[in-house]
């Protein structure tokens, strides 16, 4: 019997076995590449986004520690209070910073209080979800590890600053860090004005000393403020830090 012909060749009939199940080849679907910035920007499983007004408390010292936080927009300060009621500012954080990461270790309670300093958008990540992603996604593990190492270095620098530098130098350094001098990217010379009480708590001195040095810096042209809501920090303030 002649085979039917079509353009391009002969149609060949397949031999099949009665009752046989056709073979299906499962081609695995290619998983899209994980992007840490996308993960930290979008609400999803174990992730929720909230907006905090200036002065709002994100968590309080002594609260259960079951999540970490990522700042999308705004500024947050971390403070600790001693048993005698003395308060100290241990960190001022901004966009792309994490906080509350102590819950990933054996820290069951918050060791500090986190307060929004300006209107802030903050992503809350449940501990279980973060642990899962850390095991599954090397790029996220690298991001978080790099951040935590940088924070450790900053804490060591703060300790050296506190032990060996004068309150004038400590204040100048704090203002420069608030303006992002020395960080990646362009410095933000105009920053939301911060209270002198907070600056005093940051550098471990009195409000009157902060007021004295702020007036001195302004007269020398290192900073500008006139009671408005912003403070401008000039690069010339580096002279105070670098001067022996």
Secondary structure by P-SEA (a helix, b strand, c coil): ccccccccccbbbbbbccccccbbbbbbcccccccaaaaaccccccbbbbbbccccccccccccccbbbbbcbbbbbbbbbcccbbbbbccccccccccccccccccccccbbbbbcccbbbbbbcaaaaaaaaaccaaaaaaaaaaaaaaaaaaaaaaaaaccccaaaaaaaaaaaaaccccccccccccccccaaaaaaaacccaaaaaaaaaaaaaacccccccccbbbbccccccccccc
